[in-house]
Every structure is written in structure tokens, then in C-alpha cells.
Amino acid sequence: MTTAGVLVVGAVAAAALTGTVPAATASPADLTTATFSLASASTPIALDAAHGPEAAEALSARTTAAGSLQAASSVQADIAASGLDIGQPATVDTSALERATERLQSAAVLPETFLPDFADDVEAETATVDQRVAELRGSLDAAVAKKAEQEAAEKARQEAEAAAAAAAAEAKAAEQSAAAQSTPSSSSSNGGGSSAPFATGGGSGDNSPAGAQATARGMLASRGWGDDQFSCLVSLWNKESGWNYQAYNASSGAFGIPQALPGSKMSSAGADWETNATTQISWGLGYISGRYGDPCGAWSHSQSTGWY
């Protein structure tokens, strides 16, 4: 009877460890008797049932392992979602823990005295997985903090550049205002919508409507356009802005002499597009040339559609 009992326990233990039952040397009748005797001495347990301390420890180990597996899945998903380089492979090898957990679950068919060894294996593999999860979580947190620092530094740089540009523009505007107050105007401002006398000569850095027209006339000559094209250009930009380099359309956001939409498009002609009529004219003539061929083409389109 003792021999038969050992064979049955060994067979069940082998099944828990490998999933297969070794062949027994005792007869079927002997195994039936032995199984009955063993069951009456120590009944197999289920981990989810309330039993002794061995079963409680095994159940706790299994629950902790499940939490560790979930943490491993979560940290890997968080790293992938962040799109950040954490400086190491973003993987957690949980295969050993999964196998140990499966063995512990299979051992539920054994008497409780078999459970502590299986539970110890699960706890050891759980600790390994937890350590790896902590490493990855720390690397991810460091990468997130670094990105935040870089973004803050870039924002500060952009704000500093914008403040410097605004200060420079304000200083230039003050200088131009002082110059205008000390020098009598040689020509009247063209209000827009009506014909205006053509300014002559090349660009002089004068942002007044007359000075802007003089600059434009010189630029047209360099492009091989004559007075007919200049006449069309004066009519076009009289309608759009009255040749005011600070003209702003609140409803559309168009800005400057050529009424660029948005005004920042003119930065391709110069960083001073907000304060320099020459820069605005240069951009506007390039736009007209590329889209309509010449100022008269643009003026004709404006007359038929209301915009150019």
C-alpha cells in the first residue's frame, strides 16, 4: 500500500511539473486502492479555496505575479505610446514567470505540502520581473522629464527672440517717426481707391506711400516693366492698402502694402517684413509675377473678382 501511494503522488507531481503522467508499475486495482487511501489521508486542494497556510501563500504568490505581469505590459505600452528613446530595449521578459505561474496552478491538484516550493519559484521570478519594470519605468520618467526641459528651453528661446524683434521694431518705428516729424513731407499720402500721382526715383527707405511708390517704380524698371505696368500697380495697391505698409485687414488678417495673407508670408523677402515697405514691395512684385505675370494682369483680375 505504501509503495502504491508513493507511485500515485509521484505521478501527480510529475503531471504538475511536466504535464504528463509517467507509467506506473502497479496494477490498476492497486492504483485505485492507493488513490483512495491517499485521498483520505490528504485531500488535493484548489488555490481559490480557503485552506491552510501553504495554500494561502500559493494564492498570494499567484496574485502578486498577475499584478507584475500587468505592470510589465503597462510599462511597455507606455513607452511605445510616448515615442521616446529611453536608451535601452523597451521589453520585459516574462516567460519564466508565466511558466512558474502555470506550474503553481497545476500544483493545485497536489496536497498542500507540495505548494511552498512552487510558490517560492513564482516569487523569485516575480521579483526579477518587478526589477525590470522598475528600470524601464525610471528610464521612461527620465526621458519624459528631458523632453519637457527641452520644450521649455525652446519656448523660452522663441519668446526671447520675439521680444528682441518687437523691441527692434519699436525702436525703428520711433526713429522713423522722429525723422518724419523733423522733415516736411514732400508729397501727400495716397488714401486708397482713387488715382494718385506716381512717385519717381528709386527706393530711399521712406515708408510713406510716396516713398513706397518710388521704391516700387525702381523695382519695376529693374524687371523690365514700364509706366503702363506701374500705373496698374499703383491702382492695385491703392485699392488694397493705400500703399500703407502698416495696413491691416481685421476681418481677413491680410497685412502690408500688398495685403499678404497671412502677412508672415513676406518673411521670405526679409525678416523686417512688418516694418519695411521695400521688403513688402519686393515680396508683392514676386507674388504678382509668379501668379499673374505682371501688375496689369493682377489689376485686371482684381477688377473682375474683387481680389488678387
Secondary structure as UniProt FT lines:
FT   HELIX           2..18
FT   HELIX           28..41
FT   TURN            47..48
FT   HELIX           53..82
FT   HELIX           95..106
FT   HELIX           107..109
FT   HELIX           112..114
FT   HELIX           115..182
FT   HELIX           209..222
FT   TURN            223..224
FT   HELIX           227..240
FT   TURN            241..243
FT   TURN            245..246
FT   TURN            250..252
FT   TURN            256..259
FT   HELIX           263..268
FT   TURN            271..275
FT   HELIX           277..292
FT   HELIX           295..305
//
